[in-house]
Structure formats: structure tokens, C-alpha cells
């Protein structure tokens, strides 16, 4: 998080690779105890037994193929290991725990003889967790999981959760981000109380500890050029080589370090590294950097420092200083755990914290990469971090999602170590379940078509009674005016309609909600052939109840022309173009990437080509019933038959209001029946199109598939995989890896 990715990548620190899933020592120990327990205690042993029998077949495959990703369309089990967990005895079903295996770990730690058993009676401080964001952007939906779990566990066990800003990289941090993060945490319903901290509070202590490592011969100042440093670092298949500066005496390194602090050197001239093992199979143990030069103004310490600690060195020590008992992070940090423990064991820390890893949150159509979100903001694809299309918490809040719905979604999925991609439909269901019981109903015609009821008296106005909620009479009702001219949705009329279409068509009938049955007599068009008006008649006997001999299947909403206001409605779709396996690929790539890359690595310009041009549709002629006239920003409603909407937070106090669609409605039975025939035709057409595209791709030589994209790439390897961008600069390893995957898929297709 806090390090500069360009500094790390240039010296060969991996910025990608598989996240290996390992069982925790506590889980193995708990498993042994469970196995030895007598049958009578089976029910109690079951929760701890789950992790011990967890099948990590995906983890075994990880080194060669990357982490396994499960497509999750239904709530994941909260049992440890998720879908990959072992079976529990049928006679003793495991008790479902809100926070899954993390609860089991904490229970074991607090039990007699446990790691923190002495804290069990420390009211308000039984355990300590932390949420440690870097203030280099706005929080997104993935952070909501970390917030909910860290604060939730602290609350459950009578402990406390710290909010700590890891502000160790002044190049990317702003006070605006600090303020937005605090607002997001409070919006989710959590309070850190007096426990607000900053990594910059500990800069003096971290500096002293870095000096101590140098004095003890456990760290040194390296002065290799970046390319030499990168080469000597090796790779996952090539062992590293000691730096020629590794044998510097502690006194020499210490003086250089102090000169670095005094500002005597430029950025990149020197870097402080821990002395690990350059032959270690764990790349993170190959003399990881712990301090670098950055001549940048810090948002809190000003210009006091020109050297800053890197995240891997800083965050474990920050945990130690604050007395964190359970340092919970996501799986991409599992490979960093050995380094985390190396620092805490080589520094004068009496009670070292322990790190525990869980799977991060991945949701289809949602971006959880700060660098990509920042790219969208800087490129003005969106109108800011709180654009309702963004997966940021501020964007979701502006869109009208409630914190209750979001927390329900997170807890519904549970806490596991199984990397998964959850279908966005699961989130949408949680939003509907939260809002449907409480939202007042209103009639709003988003895309209006004028209807003149020719046999209804001109000038006559009737009032009809409309319930504010169909299943909650306590929410009352309101009066709606009906007159000779009304608006209906354009999609509720079809001139050339099949028999399965139950709304309005020439000669057809439909019921206006809370009002009359009307019959279409005439269709009026403009010179271009567009339908501009319908002329209808009405049946006076059908307003309050239907005669027994009348059967009308279709019921549509409407508003009176004389008694409505015109406002703006924004309809949202996925921000990125739909791609069959895009979310899965994203989960694999991002789950394996270190946190530093998320904040600072450059995002290729071709990423913007993935933006969905139809992600926002603005309807400026929406007709709203009179009851909407007193709306204020962030008021929510269900627009009948159209979806759930919220008044935009920036909606003007005078003039047309702006409504954002939170989410659509589930299709009714009639709508599904209407669309069944056309959907079947669409599927066949789409299948034929896909088959034709696949046949065309079979003829594409994989060595040529990228060479035509000269606006993106300038150099290629022998297989035709791009190695340099259009600007001539080398592509990041993570980008080349993705392109290589595409190339391999095309190679198989070409050979088939």
C-alpha cells in the first residue's frame, strides 16, 4: 500500500503471482483437538474441525496456474474453507458463525492456555483489530468487507478496532482521502472512538528501529543501479544474487542512512534493505527494501522527512506499537507473512501481533482496483469518485444503496479462504430485500407517450386513491389526479405486437393502475413515422373494480399531463463492457498482486476501451406525479414498474430534480411471459453470432493477433506477444502476463 510500485518493480520485487492458500497453525491445532475429542463432544468440535479437513486442491495448483477462482452465484457458506471446506459429521452440523474461521481462531486464542487468554476479562479491550487504509483514494466495496469484519469482530468480543491511516507514501496521499474514508466508516455504522491513528505518528520509532537493524547487521544500504538490483533479485525460478553492497559494515550503512535522512541524496540513489536470504524460494525474503528516498511533502509531517518506510516494514510494527492482537488482511499478503514475522522477531517487540488472511471480496461488474478507479476519475469517464456507477462506497451511497444492505450482503457471503467471484445479483437481492419493505411507491413515466382519452370530458379532473405501499397499510395513501390527457411509457405500447404482449396495442385494452380500462383507437405519427400520440376511449365501469365479465391481463402506470412535473432520471448499467470471464480474470490477477500495485502502478490506456458507452442513460423528460413535488436529496422511492430510485445528492433545490436508479425490479410473471418468445429468438441469434465469431477467430494466427494494434503496442516477442507500449516504454509484467494468457487461448483455438 505504502510503497511506490515503480521503486519495487525496478529491483525485481514480484508484482504478481499466485496467492498460495495455507492453513493456519491454530487451525491445525484445533483440528488435532477435534479429532481427539470424545463422540459426546462432536457438536462442539465440529466448528474447529472444518479448517483441519479443508481441501486445498486449488492451492496446490496455484504455483503453476494461479489461484483457483470459484464463480459464486449463491451465498457462500460461512464455514471455514467455503466451497473447498471438508465435510462435517452429519450428526453434528457445525454452528454457523457470523465471521467463520476467524471466530474459531479468536475463540481458541481466548480459551484457557490460548495466545491472548489473559485478555478475556479486559472489558472493552478483549481483542484489538484494525482497519488500515492508505489515504490514496476513496474506499470501494472490497474495503467494506474489511471494515465490517474488523469492527464487527471487535464489537462481538468486547474489544476495539483502530482506524489507522497507513500514510507512508506522500506521493499519492491527500487529506481529501482521509476525510472521505472516515465518512465511509461512519456511514457503515462503525465508530473508532478515540482510536484514530496514523502511520506517520510512528515515523520516529520506525526510523529508530531501522537504525537498530542496521547496527545489528540485519539491514544495509544498497546503492545498486535499479537494473542491476532487479537482475540480482532473480525470479521465482532463478535464485537471487547478493548485492555487491551487502557486505558494507554497519557503520558505513548507518552513516549513509543518516545522510539519506539529511537529504543529501536524490530519489533512487540509495535504498535500505533487510538482510534476508537471496536464495529463499519466497521472493519477499530476498532482502526486501524497508526505506526509500522520497522528496515529497507529507500531508501531516510536512517536509520533516525525505525518507519513508515501505509498507512491508511499517505495517507489522504499527500493529505492534498499537498492541493489535489480530491483524486481519487478504490472501495476497499470505506470502508476506514470513517477512512480517521476521521483522517482529528481530525487533524489541515484547508481544508480537499475528497476521491472519481471508479471501477478498470480488463482485461481477465491480472494479476493486484503486488504480483503475483513479484512471476513470482522471480520464473524466465518470464525474468523480462518488459517481453512482463507481464501486466506491461514496458512489454506492450516492446511488442510494444503504449501509444495512451492504453489510447484509457481506455477512451473507461469510468469511472464507476460498477465492470467489460473487454474482452481482446476490448484492442486488440484498438491496431489494432491505429497501422494498420501506420505500413508498410513486408513479413516474420515464419515457413518455401522450395518450388522449377522447370520450373523457375536457376539463374534468378526478381523484383516485393510491396506496403508498401495497403490503403496508400503515404507510397510508395519497390522492392522484386523473384527466383527459395522460402519459404512459413508450414501451407499454407496441404497434406490431404479438399475442403474448398484454399491454397496449392498436385495438387492444389495458388497465390504467388505480383508474380506468382504456382501448387504443388511433395511432398518431410524425413525418418520420415515430409514434407521438395515441387516441383512446375508456370504460367508466372499470375505475374502482372490474366487472366480473371483464378480464384484462395488462396493468400499466400513468400520470396526468396537467398534474405532473418534468424531471431528469439517470439509468445506470455496468461501467465496463460485459465480458464472459472478465470478473474471474480480474479476481485471479488482483488477488495475487501486492497491495502496492493497486495504488500506484500505471494503468494502460487500453483499459479505457473496456468502458461501456451505455453505462449511463439520461432521460430528461420524465413525468412525475404531484406527490413527488416535495422531494429532497437522498429521498428514496420505488417508481412503479420501473425500479428503486433516489434523489441525487446534488439535485438542485429549484428546477427539475435528478433521480438516480438504485436498482431495477425483478420481472413479473406477465413480463417474463411476454418476453419469452423474443428472448428465445435473441438467444438463437446470439448463439449463431458467437459461433460465427469463433469460426473467424480460428483463422487468426496468434502471432498476428496483437500486431495490428499499433495504437497500443510498439514491440513484440517472437510469439507476437506485446512487450512495449505505444510510447516505447516496457509493459508491466502483470500486463504481459494477461496478454500471454490471451495468446495461449488463441493458440489453442487456432490449432483446433
Number of C-alpha atoms within 10 A of each C-alpha: 24 30 29 22 20 14 17 19 17 16 21 21 22 19 20 21 23 23 26 22 25 15 17 15 11 19 23 16 14 22 21 14 13 22 15 11 13 9 12 9 12 20 17 16 21 21 26 29 27 26 27 24 19 20 16 20 11 19 19 16 14 17 14 10 13 20 25 23 17 17 17 19 14 12 16 19 19 21 29 32 28 25 19 21 20 18 14 17 13 7 8 16 14 20 13 13 18 19 22 22 25 23 19 22 20 20 16 20 21 20 14 12 10 14 15 18 17 14 15 18 11 11 12 14 16 20 27 24 24 28 23 25 23 28 27 26 22 25 25 24 22 20 22 21 19 22 22 22 24 24 24 19 23 22 17 13 19 17 20 26 25 23 25 23 20 24 29 26 25 23 18 19 20 17 12 12 18 18 12 18 24 16 13 22 22 13 16 17 12 16 17 18 10 8 13 14 18 18 22 23 15 15 19 11 14 21 19 12 17 25 21 18 21 24 17 12 18 18 26 32 28 23 18 18 13 18 12 14 21 18 14 21 25 20 16 14 7 11 17 23 15 17 17 12 13 18 14 16 14 20 13 14 23 22 13 21 24 14 12 25 19 13 15 10 16 12 15 14 14 20 22 26 23 26 19 17 18 21 16 14 15 15 24 21 20 26 26 25 26 22 25 25 23 23 17 17 16 21 15 14 12 11 11 12 19 22 24 25 26 22 24 22 24 26 21 23 25 24 25 19 15 16 16 24 23 23 20 21 19 18 25 24 23 20 20 18 17 14 23 24 15 16 21 20 13 13 14 11 13 10 13 21 22 18 22 17 21 23 19 25 23 26 25 23 19 22 22 24 18 22 19 20 25 19 19 20 17 13 12 10 15 18 14 17 23 19 18 27 23 26 26 27 29 25 21 21 20 24 26 27 26 16 21 15 18 23 18 16 19 21 19 18 21 22 28 26 26 25 29 26 22 23 19 15 13 17 21 20 16 19 23 19 13 18 20 15 12 15 18 21 22 24 24 29 26 25 17 21 19 21 24 19 21 15 13 17 10 11 8 9 15 11 13 15 13 18 18 20 19 13 9 12 10 9 15 12 15 14 14 21 18 21 20 22 19 20 25 24 20 17 11 19 21 15 11 9 14 12 7 13 20 23 22 25 22 18 12 17 23 23 24 19 19 21 25 20 23 22 21 21 16 15 16 13 12 9 6 6 8 10 17 14 18 24 19 24 20 22 14 13 11 17 17 13 10 14 10 6 6 9 11 14 12 18 18 18 21 25 28 23 20 15 17 22 21 17 18 20 26 20 21 19 16 17 23 20 16 14 11 8 10 13 23 22 14 20 24 23 20 24 26 22 20 22 22 20 24 20 24 21 17 15 16 14 14 10 12 15 10 13 16 14 14 13 14 16 12 15 15 16 16 23 27 25 22 20 15 15 12 7 14 16 17 19 15 24 26 26 23 18 19 19 17 26 26 26 25 23 17 11 17 13 10 6 10 16 22 22 28 24 24 27 22 17 17 14 11 10 9 15 15 12 15 17 15 13 12 12 13 11 12 12 11 12 12 12 12 12 11 12 12 11 11 12 12 11 15 16 12 14 16 23 16 13 15 17 17 10 12 11 12 18 21 18 18 15 10 7 11 18 24 23 19 18 19 16 11 12 12 15 19 19 14 17 15 16 16 14 16 16 12 14 21 14 11 20 16 11 17 16 10 7
